[in-house]
Amino acid sequence: MYKKQCKEGEEWVESYTKDDGTYVHGFCRKITRNERFSRANNEPHSVHLIGMGNFKSMPVRDLEPGMVIVYNWGGTGVVKSISPNKSGKTMDLVVVENGKDYKVRKGSFTQIVAYKKKE
């Protein structure tokens, strides 16, 4: 496959076939700020939270109901439900924060800090 010359701050993603059988051509993908930071510090999948420091992170697509999400300055929320949208590029979350339900849409590859709630 022809490999396109990517611009600075981008990386090449090889062609692949999705689970539903559709073919995706290779493309240049922008490297996010968090990925650049993680690669520079040799820390795969880490996010710097303001006021708290560096933490291991995971993609949104790996979240499960009941997991706790940590935000900047130490705020937290519990994942009530998670569902992918039609294309699978984004995920719709219902997060409980301070007793209120919030609907949130995040990219499925977005890195966030989360952990399983201990019972």
C-alpha positions as CSV (number, residue, x, y, z in Angstrom):
1,M,0.0,0.0,0.0
2,Y,1.2,3.5,-0.8
3,K,2.4,5.2,2.3
4,K,1.5,8.9,2.3
5,Q,4.1,11.4,3.7
6,C,2.5,12.7,6.9
7,K,3.1,16.2,8.2
8,E,5.0,16.9,11.4
9,G,2.8,15.9,14.4
10,E,1.0,13.2,12.5
11,E,1.6,9.4,12.2
12,W,0.6,6.9,9.5
13,V,-2.2,4.4,10.3
14,E,-2.1,1.3,8.0
15,S,-5.1,0.2,6.1
16,Y,-7.4,-2.3,7.9
17,T,-10.8,-4.0,7.7
18,K,-13.4,-3.3,10.3
19,D,-15.3,-6.1,12.1
20,D,-18.4,-5.4,9.9
21,G,-16.3,-6.0,6.7
22,T,-15.8,-2.4,5.6
23,Y,-12.3,-1.5,4.4
24,V,-10.5,1.6,5.7
25,H,-7.7,3.1,3.6
26,G,-4.5,4.1,5.3
27,F,-4.5,7.7,6.6
28,C,-2.4,10.3,8.6
29,R,-3.7,10.7,12.2
30,K,-2.8,13.7,14.3
31,I,-0.9,12.8,17.5
32,T,-2.6,14.3,20.5
33,R,-0.9,16.5,23.1
34,N,-1.2,13.8,25.7
35,E,0.4,11.2,23.4
36,R,3.3,13.5,22.6
37,F,3.8,14.0,26.4
38,S,3.6,10.3,27.1
39,R,6.0,9.4,24.3
40,A,8.5,12.1,25.4
41,N,8.5,10.7,29.0
42,N,8.4,7.0,27.9
43,E,5.2,6.6,29.8
44,P,2.6,4.8,27.6
45,H,-1.0,5.8,28.3
46,S,-0.5,8.5,30.9
47,V,-2.3,11.8,31.4
48,H,-1.2,14.8,33.4
49,L,-4.1,16.0,35.5
50,I,-3.9,19.7,36.7
51,G,-3.3,19.9,40.4
52,M,-2.6,16.2,40.7
53,G,0.2,15.0,38.4
54,N,0.7,12.1,36.0
55,F,-1.6,9.1,36.1
56,K,-2.0,5.9,34.0
57,S,-4.9,6.3,31.6
58,M,-7.1,4.1,29.4
59,P,-9.1,4.6,26.3
60,V,-12.8,5.5,26.7
61,R,-13.8,2.3,24.8
62,D,-12.4,0.2,27.6
63,L,-14.6,1.7,30.3
64,E,-17.2,-0.3,32.2
65,P,-20.2,0.8,34.2
66,G,-19.3,1.3,37.8
67,M,-15.8,2.7,37.1
68,V,-14.7,6.0,38.6
69,I,-13.4,8.7,36.3
70,V,-10.9,11.2,37.8
71,Y,-10.8,14.9,36.5
72,N,-8.5,17.8,37.0
73,W,-8.2,19.1,40.6
74,G,-9.4,15.7,41.9
75,G,-13.0,15.8,40.8
76,T,-14.6,12.3,40.2
77,G,-17.6,10.8,38.5
78,V,-19.0,7.2,38.4
79,V,-19.9,5.7,34.9
80,K,-23.5,4.7,35.0
81,S,-23.8,3.5,31.4
82,I,-21.7,3.5,28.2
83,S,-22.7,2.8,24.6
84,P,-20.9,3.3,21.3
85,N,-22.6,5.4,18.6
86,K,-23.4,4.1,15.2
87,S,-20.0,4.5,13.6
88,G,-18.1,3.5,16.7
89,K,-15.9,6.6,16.7
90,T,-17.5,8.1,19.8
91,M,-19.0,6.7,23.0
92,D,-22.0,8.1,24.8
93,L,-21.5,8.0,28.6
94,V,-23.9,8.7,31.5
95,V,-21.7,9.9,34.4
96,V,-23.0,10.5,37.9
97,E,-21.3,13.5,39.6
98,N,-22.6,14.8,43.0
99,G,-25.8,12.9,42.6
100,K,-26.6,14.3,39.2
101,D,-26.6,12.4,35.9
102,Y,-24.7,14.0,33.0
103,K,-24.7,12.8,29.4
104,V,-21.2,13.0,27.9
105,R,-19.9,12.1,24.4
106,K,-16.2,11.3,24.1
107,G,-14.0,9.9,21.3
108,S,-13.5,6.2,21.7
109,F,-9.7,6.6,21.6
110,T,-9.6,9.5,24.1
111,Q,-7.3,8.7,27.0
112,I,-8.9,9.3,30.5
113,V,-7.9,8.4,34.0
114,A,-10.3,5.8,35.5
115,Y,-10.2,2.9,37.9
116,K,-12.5,0.2,39.2
117,K,-14.5,1.1,42.3
118,K,-13.5,-1.0,45.3
119,E,-16.4,-2.6,47.0
